[in-house]
Amino acid sequence: MNRDSDEIAKSASEEYTYSGYTSAVTLPPQREALTERDYRVLFEILPQGILCQDRAGRIVMANPAAQQILGLSLDQLRGRTVFDKNWQLIREDGLPFPISDHPAIQALRSGEPAPPVLMGIFNPREHAYRWIQVSAVPQIRPGEDAPSLIYTVFHDQTQHKERQDLLRASEQRARARVAELEAAFQAIAEHVVIYDRYGHVLQTSEGMRKLLDIEQASNFMQKSLHDRSSTVSIRGEDGYPLPEEQWPVRRILNGEVLRDATAVDFIVRRPDGSDCQISVNGAPMLDAAGQITGAVAIFQDVTERRNLERRTQRSLDALLAMVEAMVREQQESEPPDDEDLAVSGAPQTPLETQPATHSIRRRLAELPSRLLDCQRVAILMVDTHTDILQPMVIVGSSPEHELHWRNSLQGARLGNLLGDAKLVARLRAGEELSLDIAHPLFRDQPSYKLVTPILNGSVLSGVLLLDYGASQPNCTPYELTTIHAIAELAALLLERARAQHERDRALVELKAAQDELEYANKRKSDLVSLVSHEFRTALTGIQGFSELMRDETLSMMEMKEFATDIHADARRLVRMITEMLDLERVDVGRMQLNLSWLELNAIIINVTGHISSLTTRHAIRPQLASALPVLLGDYEKLTLVVSNLLQNAVKYSPNGGEIIVSSYIEGHMVHVSVRDYGVGIFPADLERIFERYAHVDMNSLRSIEETGLSLPIVREIVQLHGGQVWAESVVGKGSIFHFTVRFTDSRL
Amino acid sequence: MAKIVFCEDEIMIQKLLRVILRSANHELYIASDGAEGLELIERVRPDLIFTDIAMPVCNGYELADAVKAQPHLAHIPIIFVSARAQSSELKEGYRHGAVSYIVKPFGAADLHEKIALFCNQKLPHP
């Protein structure tokens, strides 16, 4: 037997038959020895080829088998030596066979039988190589020490060799195949394990060992299913221990297929104590009869994924809770009553209203610290026209920090905060920016902020600032999604805040308008009653005297007297009506100026002359500037002003006396003053006499009757001319009334 | 023939009063303000008081209060004279003890009527 055949038998699980030929030679019992003729027969019929070679290596004899195997006739063989090149002997590896290794040569040399050797020999008849196993036996004649004949015996191994070669080839292919599968097996990202019927591990990928963190050298994989599962304390998804029939591998071995939708999660503990969550897909392996012979299972480490899912679920829950809270608060909150506004007087600060709203905002701003890793959050409103920021809620690391941050943001412009106008445009487009915006307190330290736009449709209504401090924000898609969700909620809150703000402002404006209307109404009715009071008083004389004239018999003198009285009262009434109308116009702001170029001194002189003629006890003395610039003004109304002041001066000097009228230039104004030495005015009244009865009462009626309705009108006229009117007085000594009129400004 | 005190600051109306009542044989005393009026009332002990409400120094209500406060004057009927006809003023007047009211502009007939009404029914002396 040669080595090759041994190997074949052992390594393959197929059986190979060694085909050879065994011949047994049985001697006929009657003969004691074989005759020459018997040997000759043997020689002829043996399937092995026999060559007889002389000492020189020449072939002297060849049996038919040899001729057949070698493909040469006896004649062709006779005379050939073993050295003949025509043999074309080759080794198994295809290289020429070294003739010295030829058994015949070795036998010749050594005189001993030479062991068999396999060689290839060219068969010219078949035009192909035949493989022969050659051995040689020398024949030494008695008395000689060197062989005289060499018998070379060879078996035809060609078929055998071919089969052997085929076998080897297929074995190699099989090996290669196995290697491929093995490589593929190892290359799978998931971790595959192949089990036998009982749950023993037949094959496992490297990854699986790493997954469970099991040492290569450990015998973990050799343990039984039960032992292995206990070692890793297998638990279900919920963290509770699994009973054996629930173990995924057990289920697969019981015939269940776990795949995709039916894949199962379980939790195992690694040697270092950490848990990991594994997802299993698997199926049983069946033989031809449908019996379960084992199982294949693919494991995936889903720890990270499940963690992410859990975090996302938590975020979702938190966001949903926020939304619910917002909806609830919306339903529960009442719009602020008018009473609230009235009580507080001023409108409530729009962004710090009801506690419920405030806490919703706070909770929203605190979400990033719960769901992400960011503790400092600011939600800001952005004014659509001015880009000015208004903090809505600030969550910081301390109240002081929050205060500083709020102060630095309040009223700032968005462009200044971001540092670059182009960034504002990007923000408006919906992009979030990661910027280094230094904190006002710590300007040297980098302070990275994630700036997320809060959009209302396509309008930027606010900004969500997440302060990550010294580390740059590095957001996973999950985190970005959460941030966007928070921004959406903030957009809703901002919308609500804005709407509330608008409503509050509208309410306040409404209230103010209401108040003004009431006020105006009251003043009107006060005015009306004042007017009616005045009129009635004036009419009493008219009515009374005319009645008398009608009913009684009067002398002509009396008639004339009463008629004069009636006339005087009527005139008074007319004057009052005129002043009333003027005051009405003043009240409504409808007083119009009829402008022309005029010279104030001329007016003063005119009026002075007129009033001087009315009184004998008073001396009106002008002290006028030598030349006043012409100015643009209303001639009639300025006449009224001067006239009123002079008349008042007369009235306030019941005992007569001097009245001095002065005019002079003061800066770009003309300054006129009227001085009397009369009774004077109480300090408390100095301003009140110019007022348009902001508050009408019995006492003021008297003073109004004294001064007429004129001073408020005087003030209005003077103010329309760009000047002021005021009074100085010392009770008992006299008063000075001043007024100024602008002359450089043609705009009135 | 009655003694009447009239408190009124408007000169024109004072004249009118004198003219209206000159033929009626009443004694007419006129004061220009409340303080003067009070003095006059104290001195003259009139049968009837007419007073304007809007007067300097001491207005009509104050005068009425002062008169009513004096036991020996409290019985004298007081009639307010006013240019306003609002019910609130009337009520106010009555609160201060007025017995009646005249609204400006008034005429001779109004005066005579009131005088007849309150002077012919002399209130009992306390």
Interface residues (C-beta under 8 A of the other chain):
Chain A: S529 S532 H533 E534 F535 R536 T537 L539 T540 G541 I542 Q543 G544 F545 E547 L548 D551 E552 F562 D565 A568 D569 M698 L701 R702
Chain B: E10 M12 I13 K15 L16 V19 I20 S23 I53 A54 M55 P56 N59 A83 R84 Q86 V103 K104 P105 F106 G107 A108 A109
